[in-house]
């Protein structure tokens, strides 16, 4: 059963938070699917994953780049070519709750400065509970993540 993690970005923007979470996922040996809300923003994140640190990059690809071999795959579409264990939903991307169990973990990242994103995350939290999926809500505090809520069906 998929666990759904809600990450409320209150201190760092997505382009700084996502690479850290992706690194942790890869260290655990997971394959990752990142589903974005729009093409321009996903292209921006694609570039950031190559340049977010001077001494490192995150191996990844997008549509048409040998996707089945990529440990991290970025998309705005419905394709899931890399047998991902973990799904990241960013910039308002949606995914059907009934299909979430094909992943070990689903992470919903949303920005505190975007009222629509916060409202959507609240609705997703309720829908996650209705779908009887376990969920945790995390928020950034003093430079680290603090668990604020948990829903165990």
N, C-alpha and C positions, 0 to 999 in steps of 0.2 A: 504494500500500500504506500502510495506516495505521501511524503510529508511536505507540507506547503509552508515556506518560510517567507514572511513579509519583512522586508528591510526598509525602514523609514529613514531616508537620507536627510539628516538634520545638520550635519557639519561638513560633509564633503560631497562634491558633485558626483554624478554617475561616472563620468570619465576617469575619476580617481578611484572610486569605490569598486567598480566592476572589475578592473584588472586584478585587484587584490583578491577578490572572491574567486575569480577564474584561476589564479595561481594556486589557491588552496584546493580547488577542485582537481586540478591537474596533479598536484602533489599526492592526492588520494587515489590517483589512477583512474579518475572518472573522465568520461567523454561528455562534452558540453554542447548544448544547443542554446544559442542566444536568439530570442525572437524579439525584434524591435517593432516599434509603433509606426515608424516612417523611414523611407529610404535615405533621405538626406542625413538624418540623425544617425542612422546605422552606419553610413559611410564615414561620418565623423568618428564614431566609436571604432570602426575598423582601423582607421589611421592611428588613433590613440593607442590601440593595442600593440602597434609596432614601435611606438615612440614614447610610451608612458614613463620609461626609466632609461637612463643613459646606458646602463650596463645589462639590459635585458629586453626581451620582447616576448610576447605570447604567441606561440604557433597557432595559427587559425586560418580560416578561409571563409569565403562567401560563395554564393551561387556561381557555378561554372569553374570552380578552382579545385577539382579533384576532391570534392566534398567528403566522399566516403572515407578518405584517409586523414581528414582533419580532426585533431582532438577537440577543437573548438570551432563551431560552425555558426556563422551569423546569417540571419534571414529575416525577411518581413513576410515571407510566404508560409506555405503549409508543409514544405518539404522537411524531412527528417532523415537525411542521408547518412549520418555518422554514428548511428546506434548509440545515441547519447544516454547517459545515466541521469543527467541533471539538466533541467530546463530553467533558463533565466528569462523572465518577462520584463522588458524595459520599455520606457517611454510609452506606456499605455497599451502595450501589446496584450492581446487576449489569447486564451487557449481554452478549449472545452473541458470542463471539469470531469466529464465522463471519460476523457482520454488521458487524464493526468497520471493514472496508475501505470502507464507505460514507462514512467520515470521513477527513480528512487526518491528524487527530491525536485521540487519546483520552487524557485525563488522569484518573488515579486518585488522589484525595486521601485521605489517611488520617492519623489522629491517633496520635501516639506514646503517648498516655495511655490508649488503648483497646486492650487486649491482643487482643481479638477482631478488631479492624480490622487490626492489624499481622499477625496470623496469616492473615487473609483475603487481605491484600496479598501475602504470601509465596506463597500458593497461586495467586493471580492471576499473579504473576511467572512461576511454573512453567508455568501454562497458556498464557501469552503465548508463552513459548519453544516449547512443544509446538505451538502454532498457527502457528509460524514468522513471528511478527510482530516487527519491531524494537522494542526497548524500552530505556528509560533510567530509572535510579533516581536521584532527587534528594532531598537532605535539607537542611534549614535548618541553617546554621552561621554564627555570628557575624553574623547579620542578612542573610545572602544565601543563595542556593541553590548547593549544591555537588553535582556529579555524582559518585555513588558507584559506579555499576555501569552496564554497557551490555551488551545482548544483541543481537548482529547475526546473523540467521539466514543 
